[in-house]
Amino acid sequence: MKLPGIDAKTRIHIVQHSDWNEESAAPANLDYVKNNTNYHRIADGNATGNGTPGLKTDSDVEWVRATNHATTRSYWKSARAIATNITMRKAGI
């Protein structure tokens, strides 16, 4: 798919920070994004011990804080719902 009048390589910047995201993407879709955008792969921000924040925890404390923030509440709730749906589909639930 080409976007008329848009140079996606210079206008769309993807910073990928999650092994899970890449592993969950259909290979053809991931290849398309890598080939048609300005794609940067960085260390997994969910993991610990690699210089990143280590965002994945077994605690809901950060989710509670994020979903209680007046400005970003709706975005985080939507993101969590999408992630939950994807995880459940992959598990056959």
C-alpha positions in Angstrom: 0.0 0.0 0.0 1.4 3.4 -1.0 0.3 6.6 0.7 -0.1 9.3 -2.0 2.2 12.3 -1.4 3.8 10.8 1.7 7.4 9.6 1.9 6.8 7.1 4.7 10.6 6.5 5.1 11.1 10.1 6.2 7.7 10.9 7.7 6.9 7.7 9.8 9.3 6.8 12.6 8.9 3.5 14.5 10.9 2.9 17.6 10.4 -0.8 18.5 11.2 -1.7 22.1 9.6 -5.1 22.7 10.6 -8.6 21.6 7.0 -9.6 22.1 5.7 -7.0 19.6 8.1 -8.3 16.9 7.4 -12.0 17.7 3.6 -11.4 17.7 3.5 -9.6 14.3 2.9 -11.5 11.2 6.3 -11.8 9.4 5.0 -10.2 6.2 3.6 -7.3 8.2 6.7 -6.7 10.2 8.8 -6.8 7.0 6.5 -4.3 5.4 6.9 -1.9 8.3 10.7 -2.4 8.4 11.0 -1.8 4.7 8.6 1.2 4.4 9.1 3.3 7.5 12.1 4.6 9.4 12.3 1.6 11.7 14.6 1.5 14.7 14.9 -1.5 16.9 16.1 -0.8 20.5 16.6 -3.0 23.5 13.5 -4.5 25.0 12.1 -1.9 27.3 10.1 -4.4 29.2 13.1 -6.5 30.2 15.5 -5.8 33.0 19.3 -5.8 32.9 19.7 -4.3 29.5 19.8 -0.6 30.3 16.1 0.0 29.7 13.4 0.9 32.3 12.3 -2.8 32.7 8.6 -1.9 32.4 7.2 -5.4 32.7 6.5 -6.3 36.3 4.2 -8.8 38.1 2.7 -5.8 40.0 -0.3 -3.8 38.8 1.0 -0.7 40.6 2.2 1.1 37.4 -1.0 0.2 35.5 -3.1 1.7 38.4 -1.0 4.8 38.3 -1.2 5.2 34.5 -4.9 4.5 34.3 -5.6 7.0 37.1 -3.8 9.8 35.3 -6.4 12.3 34.0 -4.6 13.1 30.7 -3.5 9.7 29.6 -6.1 7.4 31.3 -8.1 6.6 28.1 -5.0 5.8 26.1 -3.6 3.4 28.6 -6.9 1.7 29.1 -7.2 1.2 25.3 -3.7 -0.1 25.0 -4.2 -2.6 27.8 -7.5 -3.8 26.3 -5.8 -4.3 22.9 -2.9 -6.2 24.5 -5.2 -8.4 26.5 -7.3 -9.3 23.5 -4.2 -10.2 21.5 -2.9 -12.3 24.3 -6.2 -14.1 24.8 -6.6 -14.8 21.0 -3.0 -16.3 20.9 -3.9 -18.5 23.9 -7.1 -19.6 22.2 -9.3 -18.1 24.9 
